C-alpha cells in the first residue's frame, strides 16, 4: 500500500500505510447515523513527517474525499491499496 499526500503545494509519496481499525470498524458500524460528515475516521493510517496520522473522510454525497490533518490543516490523501 502507498499514498500520495498533498502538502504545502507539493505531492509526497508515502510508503508507510497501515490498516488500524477503530472499535466501530470492528463492530461493522458506521461512525455517524447517516454515514455522512466532515471528519469520519477511516481504518487507514499513514506515516507522514515521522508520525502516524489517521486518514479521515469528508462525505456528503455518494463520493468521499480522504485527508489527514497536519498542523491543523487538511491535506488531501490519495490511497493506493
Residue, then its C-alpha position, 0 to 999 in steps of 0.5 A: x500500500x502507498x499514498x500520495x499526500x498533498x502538502x504545502x503545494x507539493x505531492x509526497x509519496x508515502x510508503x508507510x500505510x497501515x490498516x488500524x481499525x477503530x472499535x466501530x470498524x470492528x463492530x461493522x458500524x458506521x461512525x455517524x447515523x447517516x454515514x455522512x460528515x466532515x471528519x469520519x475516521x477511516x481504518x487507514x493510517x499513514x506515516x507522514x513527517x515521522x508520525x502516524x496520522x489517521x486518514x479521515x473522510x469528508x462525505x456528503x454525497x455518494x463520493x468521499x474525499x480522504x485527508x489527514x490533518x497536519x498542523x491543523x490543516x487538511x491535506x488531501x490523501x490519495x490511497x493506493x491499496 
